[in-house]
Amino acid sequence: QVQLVESGGGLVQAGGSLRLSCAASGRTFSSYAMGWFRQAPGKEREFVAAITWSGGTTYYADSVKGRFTISRDNAKNTVYLQMNSLKPEDTAVYYCAATASGAGSVLLRDSVYDYWGQGTQVTVSS
């Protein structure tokens, strides 16, 4: 069992930065691949970024590539999402998730994730 708690969301102006954190409970955090997803009002949840258990491979949605960076610290049971050059269209509730699936394109699918956090709101003003 893994419990996930996101933090770091807030209100920021366009062009600004935020760093989201996702703290995980449980001793097996390092065996899970981690992902970030987001859901804007009236829209479906969408993939943002993912990272393998070792941190050796990362994946990004085209819409955030070059602006967002996912990383993890297995010693701290935490995964991060550094978000730079934020745009109003990045406004959403951001969720972190954990999956026992190892790697590859499956990490882009929300259906493979076993555990989800409660979400943190990110609002980017124009």
N, CA and C atoms as a LAMMPS dump frame, in Angstrom:
ITEM: TIMESTEP
0
ITEM: NUMBER OF ATOMS
378
ITEM: BOX BOUNDS ff ff ff
-5.0000000000000000e+02 5.0000000000000000e+02
-5.0000000000000000e+02 5.0000000000000000e+02
-5.0000000000000000e+02 5.0000000000000000e+02
ITEM: ATOMS id mol type element x y z
1 1 1 N 0.839 -1.185 0
2 1 2 C 0 0 0
3 1 3 C 0.884 1.249 0
4 2 1 N 0.535 2.208 -0.816
5 2 2 C 1.27 3.463 -0.908
6 2 3 C 0.275 4.607 -0.783
7 3 1 N 0.583 5.538 0.086
8 3 2 C -0.225 6.751 0.203
9 3 3 C 0.581 7.925 -0.321
10 4 1 N -0.085 8.774 -1.089
11 4 2 C 0.589 9.887 -1.763
12 4 3 C -0.042 11.208 -1.356
13 5 1 N 0.797 12.181 -1.055
14 5 2 C 0.316 13.502 -0.667
15 5 3 C 1.068 14.555 -1.465
16 6 1 N 0.326 15.296 -2.295
17 6 2 C 0.932 16.358 -3.1
18 6 3 C 0.955 17.676 -2.333
19 7 1 N 1.909 18.514 -2.687
20 7 2 C 1.984 19.866 -2.136
21 7 3 C 2.711 20.753 -3.13
22 8 1 N 2.629 22.06 -2.89
23 8 2 C 3.38 22.996 -3.715
24 8 3 C 2.56 23.749 -4.74
25 9 1 N 1.286 23.424 -4.844
26 9 2 C 0.454 24.146 -5.787
27 9 3 C 0.182 25.565 -5.325
28 10 1 N -0.411 26.349 -6.199
29 10 2 C -0.733 27.72 -5.837
30 10 3 C -1.059 28.55 -7.046
31 11 1 N -1.072 29.86 -6.832
32 11 2 C -1.366 30.835 -7.879
33 11 3 C -0.063 31.492 -8.313
34 12 1 N 0.158 31.521 -9.607
35 12 2 C 1.379 32.11 -10.149
36 12 3 C 1.047 32.829 -11.447
37 13 1 N 1.81 33.856 -11.758
38 13 2 C 1.608 34.56 -13.018
39 13 3 C 2.23 33.783 -14.172
40 14 1 N 1.709 34.014 -15.342
41 14 2 C 2.274 33.39 -16.539
42 14 3 C 3.768 33.723 -16.637
43 15 1 N 4.533 32.697 -16.999
44 15 2 C 5.977 32.844 -17.049
45 15 3 C 6.687 32.467 -15.775
46 16 1 N 5.934 32.3 -14.715
47 16 2 C 6.512 31.952 -13.428
48 16 3 C 6.78 30.465 -13.286
49 17 1 N 7.196 30.093 -12.077
50 17 2 C 7.573 28.709 -11.795
51 17 3 C 6.931 28.228 -10.499
52 18 1 N 6.733 26.924 -10.439
53 18 2 C 6.299 26.248 -9.226
54 18 3 C 6.988 24.891 -9.178
55 19 1 N 7.183 24.389 -7.971
56 19 2 C 7.679 23.022 -7.819
57 19 3 C 6.689 22.236 -6.975
58 20 1 N 6.137 21.221 -7.584
59 20 2 C 5.234 20.33 -6.873
60 20 3 C 6.026 19.188 -6.249
61 21 1 N 5.575 18.771 -5.08
62 21 2 C 6.171 17.617 -4.405
63 21 3 C 5.091 16.587 -4.149
64 22 1 N 5.491 15.352 -4.138
65 22 2 C 4.575 14.253 -3.821
66 22 3 C 5.307 13.33 -2.856
67 23 1 N 4.864 13.351 -1.616
68 23 2 C 5.473 12.515 -0.588
69 23 3 C 4.731 11.199 -0.485
70 24 1 N 5.473 10.123 -0.482
71 24 2 C 4.883 8.788 -0.447
72 24 3 C 5.188 8.095 0.864
73 25 1 N 4.208 7.379 1.362
74 25 2 C 4.435 6.533 2.533
75 25 3 C 4.718 5.119 2.054
76 26 1 N 5.29 4.325 2.9
77 26 2 C 5.557 2.945 2.529
78 26 3 C 7.028 2.717 2.215
79 27 1 N 7.479 1.537 2.508
80 27 2 C 8.892 1.228 2.343
81 27 3 C 9.259 0.815 0.926
82 28 1 N 8.251 0.649 0.059
83 28 2 C 8.524 0.152 -1.278
84 28 3 C 8.458 1.241 -2.329
85 29 1 N 8.542 2.501 -1.916
86 29 2 C 8.428 3.614 -2.87
87 29 3 C 9.395 3.446 -4.024
88 30 1 N 10.603 3.037 -3.74
89 30 2 C 11.623 2.972 -4.779
90 30 3 C 11.335 1.905 -5.83
91 31 1 N 10.368 1.052 -5.587
92 31 2 C 10.042 0.027 -6.576
93 31 3 C 8.935 0.464 -7.523
94 32 1 N 8.379 1.658 -7.306
95 32 2 C 7.278 2.144 -8.128
96 32 3 C 7.744 3.205 -9.117
97 33 1 N 7.25 3.1 -10.329
98 33 2 C 7.346 4.227 -11.245
99 33 3 C 6.307 5.269 -10.813
100 34 1 N 6.607 6.517 -11.055
101 34 2 C 5.73 7.597 -10.6
102 34 3 C 5.319 8.478 -11.775
103 35 1 N 4.119 8.987 -11.694
104 35 2 C 3.635 9.867 -12.746
105 35 3 C 2.93 11.083 -12.186
106 36 1 N 2.877 12.108 -12.998
107 36 2 C 2.075 13.296 -12.723
108 36 3 C 1.023 13.42 -13.816
109 37 1 N -0.193 13.672 -13.396
110 37 2 C -1.311 13.911 -14.296
111 37 3 C -1.983 15.214 -13.885
112 38 1 N -2.806 15.741 -14.758
113 38 2 C -3.54 16.954 -14.412
114 38 3 C -4.932 16.913 -15.028
115 39 1 N -5.825 17.646 -14.392
116 39 2 C -7.192 17.727 -14.885
117 39 3 C -7.682 19.159 -14.745
118 40 1 N -7.997 19.747 -15.872
119 40 2 C -8.551 21.096 -15.892
120 40 3 C -10.068 21.006 -15.849
121 41 1 N -10.736 22.08 -15.416
122 41 2 C -12.197 22.056 -15.345
123 41 3 C -12.82 21.722 -16.695
124 42 1 N -13.733 20.761 -16.683
125 42 2 C -14.442 20.386 -17.897
126 42 3 C -13.638 19.544 -18.862
127 43 1 N -12.444 19.139 -18.453
128 43 2 C -11.602 18.341 -19.338
129 43 3 C -11.245 17.011 -18.676
130 44 1 N -10.822 16.078 -19.5
131 44 2 C -10.396 14.783 -18.98
132 44 3 C -8.997 14.905 -18.372
133 45 1 N -8.723 13.99 -17.482
134 45 2 C -7.389 13.94 -16.889
135 45 3 C -6.369 13.591 -17.978
136 46 1 N -5.213 14.255 -17.931
137 46 2 C -4.213 14.012 -18.955
138 46 3 C -2.835 13.78 -18.337
139 47 1 N -2.04 13.03 -19.044
140 47 2 C -0.684 12.731 -18.631
141 47 3 C 0.182 13.977 -18.725
142 48 1 N 1.065 14.145 -17.746
143 48 2 C 2.014 15.257 -17.747
144 48 3 C 3.452 14.735 -17.845
145 49 1 N 3.835 13.863 -16.905
146 49 2 C 5.212 13.374 -16.862
147 49 3 C 5.265 12.095 -16.05
148 50 1 N 6.305 11.296 -16.299
149 50 2 C 6.498 10.067 -15.537
150 50 3 C 7.979 9.781 -15.412
151 51 1 N 8.317 8.971 -14.406
152 51 2 C 9.708 8.638 -14.14
153 51 3 C 9.78 7.203 -13.651
154 52 1 N 10.764 6.47 -14.131
155 52 2 C 10.926 5.084 -13.719
156 52 3 C 11.412 4.988 -12.276
157 53 1 N 11.407 3.782 -11.729
158 53 2 C 11.725 3.617 -10.326
159 53 3 C 13.123 4.124 -9.975
160 54 1 N 14.053 3.987 -10.894
161 54 2 C 15.426 4.408 -10.631
162 54 3 C 15.658 5.876 -10.934
163 55 1 N 14.708 6.472 -11.64
164 55 2 C 14.9 7.844 -12.09
165 55 3 C 15.684 7.932 -13.378
166 56 1 N 16.012 6.772 -13.949
167 56 2 C 16.866 6.771 -15.117
168 56 3 C 16.183 7.181 -16.41
169 57 1 N 14.873 7.039 -16.45
170 57 2 C 14.127 7.383 -17.661
171 57 3 C 12.932 8.242 -17.291
172 58 1 N 12.73 9.279 -18.078
173 58 2 C 11.594 10.172 -17.861
174 58 3 C 10.781 10.299 -19.147
175 59 1 N 9.531 10.652 -18.972
176 59 2 C 8.603 10.801 -20.084
177 59 3 C 7.82 12.095 -19.871
178 60 1 N 7.515 12.773 -20.962
179 60 2 C 6.799 14.033 -20.869
180 60 3 C 5.744 14.139 -21.948
181 61 1 N 4.658 14.798 -21.611
182 61 2 C 3.687 15.186 -22.625
183 61 3 C 4.318 16.265 -23.498
184 62 1 N 3.948 16.286 -24.75
185 62 2 C 4.511 17.278 -25.667
186 62 3 C 4.237 18.701 -25.183
187 63 1 N 3.113 18.887 -24.537
188 63 2 C 2.709 20.235 -24.122
189 63 3 C 3.587 20.808 -23.01
190 64 1 N 4.335 19.951 -22.317
191 64 2 C 5.161 20.44 -21.209
192 64 3 C 6.645 20.197 -21.448
193 65 1 N 6.982 19.506 -22.504
194 65 2 C 8.382 19.161 -22.768
195 65 3 C 9.222 20.436 -22.889
196 66 1 N 10.345 20.445 -22.197
197 66 2 C 11.213 21.612 -22.215
198 66 3 C 10.877 22.647 -21.157
199 67 1 N 9.704 22.514 -20.536
200 67 2 C 9.305 23.462 -19.479
201 67 3 C 9.216 22.787 -18.111
202 68 1 N 8.8 21.521 -18.09
203 68 2 C 8.619 20.788 -16.833
204 68 3 C 9.722 19.737 -16.695
205 69 1 N 10.105 19.465 -15.453
206 69 2 C 11.085 18.427 -15.165
207 69 3 C 10.596 17.572 -14.005
208 70 1 N 10.544 16.274 -14.227
209 70 2 C 10.174 15.344 -13.166
210 70 3 C 11.457 14.736 -12.6
211 71 1 N 11.485 14.568 -11.296
212 71 2 C 12.64 13.947 -10.643
213 71 3 C 12.145 13.233 -9.387
214 72 1 N 13.016 12.442 -8.801
215 72 2 C 12.633 11.737 -7.582
216 72 3 C 13.831 11.58 -6.675
217 73 1 N 13.54 11.48 -5.397
218 73 2 C 14.548 11.22 -4.381
219 73 3 C 14.047 10.023 -3.586
220 74 1 N 14.571 8.859 -3.891
221 74 2 C 14.068 7.641 -3.243
222 74 3 C 14.413 7.603 -1.752
223 75 1 N 15.473 8.291 -1.367
224 75 2 C 15.825 8.339 0.059
225 75 3 C 14.792 9.135 0.853
226 76 1 N 14.117 10.06 0.174
227 76 2 C 13.105 10.891 0.829
228 76 3 C 11.69 10.471 0.47
229 77 1 N 11.559 9.403 -0.317
230 77 2 C 10.228 8.942 -0.741
231 77 3 C 9.422 10.067 -1.379
232 78 1 N 10.061 10.829 -2.234
233 78 2 C 9.406 12.003 -2.805
234 78 3 C 9.691 12.101 -4.298
235 79 1 N 8.671 12.49 -5.026
236 79 2 C 8.817 12.801 -6.442
237 79 3 C 8.458 14.272 -6.634
238 80 1 N 9.132 14.921 -7.556
239 80 2 C 8.965 16.351 -7.782
240 80 3 C 8.547 16.63 -9.217
241 81 1 N 7.891 17.758 -9.388
242 81 2 C 7.612 18.268 -10.721
243 81 3 C 7.967 19.751 -10.72
244 82 1 N 9.082 20.063 -11.338
245 82 2 C 9.498 21.463 -11.486
246 82 3 C 8.829 22.016 -12.731
247 83 1 N 8.072 23.079 -12.553
248 83 2 C 7.314 23.658 -13.657
249 83 3 C 7.791 25.075 -13.902
250 84 1 N 8.367 25.304 -15.059
251 84 2 C 8.864 26.622 -15.439
252 84 3 C 8.071 27.162 -16.632
253 85 1 N 8.207 28.439 -16.86
254 85 2 C 7.536 29.093 -17.996
255 85 3 C 6.059 28.71 -18.042
256 86 1 N 5.413 28.822 -16.926
257 86 2 C 4.018 28.387 -16.833
258 86 3 C 3.11 29.243 -17.699
259 87 1 N 2.084 28.6 -18.226
260 87 2 C 1.11 29.236 -19.098
261 87 3 C -0.277 29.092 -18.477
262 88 1 N -1.195 29.978 -18.832
263 88 2 C -2.567 29.838 -18.307
264 88 3 C -3.17 28.462 -18.596
265 89 1 N -2.817 27.868 -19.704
266 89 2 C -3.365 26.549 -20.045
267 89 3 C -2.803 25.426 -19.176
268 90 1 N -1.831 25.727 -18.326
269 90 2 C -1.337 24.739 -17.363
270 90 3 C -2.213 24.686 -16.111
271 91 1 N -3.166 25.586 -16.017
272 91 2 C -4.064 25.613 -14.868
273 91 3 C -4.846 24.31 -14.778
274 92 1 N -4.758 23.66 -13.629
275 92 2 C -5.406 22.364 -13.435
276 92 3 C -5.155 21.887 -12.01
277 93 1 N -5.833 20.828 -11.657
278 93 2 C -5.467 20.08 -10.45
279 93 3 C -4.438 19.041 -10.883
280 94 1 N -3.327 19.019 -10.183
281 94 2 C -2.246 18.104 -10.51
282 94 3 C -2.228 16.95 -9.508
283 95 1 N -2.132 15.753 -10.059
284 95 2 C -2.138 14.536 -9.252
285 95 3 C -0.847 13.754 -9.475
286 96 1 N -0.312 13.198 -8.414
287 96 2 C 0.765 12.235 -8.594
288 96 3 C 0.186 10.838 -8.405
289 97 1 N 0.853 9.873 -9.009
290 97 2 C 0.373 8.511 -8.993
291 97 3 C 1.547 7.542 -9.014
292 98 1 N 1.315 6.35 -8.517
293 98 2 C 2.352 5.324 -8.444
294 98 3 C 1.881 4.056 -9.137
295 99 1 N 2.811 3.417 -9.821
296 99 2 C 2.484 2.175 -10.509
297 99 3 C 3.626 1.177 -10.38
298 100 1 N 3.237 -0.084 -10.298
299 100 2 C 4.232 -1.147 -10.276
300 100 3 C 4.726 -1.475 -11.694
301 101 1 N 4.06 -0.944 -12.697
302 101 2 C 4.53 -1.133 -14.069
303 101 3 C 5.879 -0.454 -14.21
304 102 1 N 6.82 -1.157 -14.85
305 102 2 C 8.192 -0.696 -14.808
306 102 3 C 8.509 0.528 -15.627
307 103 1 N 8.261 0.443 -16.932
308 103 2 C 8.729 1.508 -17.805
309 103 3 C 8.016 1.411 -19.141
310 104 1 N 8.306 2.355 -19.972
311 104 2 C 7.776 2.327 -21.317
312 104 3 C 6.543 3.188 -21.473
313 105 1 N 5.954 3.079 -22.632
314 105 2 C 4.82 3.939 -22.972
315 105 3 C 3.601 3.678 -22.095
316 106 1 N 3.569 2.551 -21.405
317 106 2 C 2.431 2.289 -20.517
318 106 3 C 2.335 3.346 -19.43
319 107 1 N 3.454 3.959 -19.083
320 107 2 C 3.454 4.958 -18.015
321 107 3 C 2.681 6.212 -18.393
322 108 1 N 2.326 6.358 -19.649
323 108 2 C 1.546 7.513 -20.087
324 108 3 C 0.05 7.291 -19.86
325 109 1 N -0.327 6.072 -19.502
326 109 2 C -1.756 5.733 -19.362
327 109 3 C -2.153 5.764 -17.883
328 110 1 N -3.177 6.521 -17.559
329 110 2 C -3.578 6.609 -16.154
330 110 3 C -4.112 5.279 -15.641
331 111 1 N -4.558 4.417 -16.533
332 111 2 C -5.153 3.152 -16.1
333 111 3 C -4.146 2.199 -15.465
334 112 1 N -2.845 2.414 -15.685
335 112 2 C -1.865 1.48 -15.123
336 112 3 C -1.428 1.87 -13.717
337 113 1 N -1.879 3.035 -13.257
338 113 2 C -1.437 3.514 -11.94
339 113 3 C -2.337 2.945 -10.852
340 114 1 N -1.685 2.497 -9.786
341 114 2 C -2.387 1.814 -8.714
342 114 3 C -2.796 2.742 -7.576
343 115 1 N -2.025 3.788 -7.369
344 115 2 C -2.265 4.678 -6.231
345 115 3 C -2.236 6.125 -6.713
346 116 1 N -3.103 6.93 -6.113
347 116 2 C -3.245 8.337 -6.494
348 116 3 C -3.271 9.222 -5.26
349 117 1 N -2.713 10.425 -5.421
350 117 2 C -2.843 11.427 -4.381
351 117 3 C -4.152 12.17 -4.518
352 118 1 N -4.363 13.122 -3.62
353 118 2 C -5.63 13.863 -3.598
354 118 3 C -5.624 15.065 -4.54
355 119 1 N -4.452 15.433 -5.018
356 119 2 C -4.348 16.524 -5.972
357 119 3 C -3.99 17.849 -5.331
358 120 1 N -3.348 18.709 -6.104
359 120 2 C -3.015 20.057 -5.668
360 120 3 C -3.331 21.022 -6.815
361 121 1 N -3.958 22.142 -6.484
362 121 2 C -4.4 23.087 -7.498
363 121 3 C -3.256 23.978 -7.95
364 122 1 N -3.111 24.103 -9.244
365 122 2 C -2.176 25.051 -9.849
366 122 3 C -2.987 26.005 -10.717
367 123 1 N -2.855 27.287 -10.451
368 123 2 C -3.562 28.298 -11.212
369 123 3 C -2.553 29.288 -11.772
370 124 1 N -2.576 29.463 -13.081
371 124 2 C -1.66 30.376 -13.75
372 124 3 C -2.472 31.521 -14.33
373 125 1 N -2.198 32.728 -13.873
374 125 2 C -2.932 33.9 -14.338
375 125 3 C -2.199 34.541 -15.513
376 126 1 N -2.987 35.123 -16.384
377 126 2 C -2.391 35.752 -17.586
378 126 3 C -2.035 37.204 -17.333
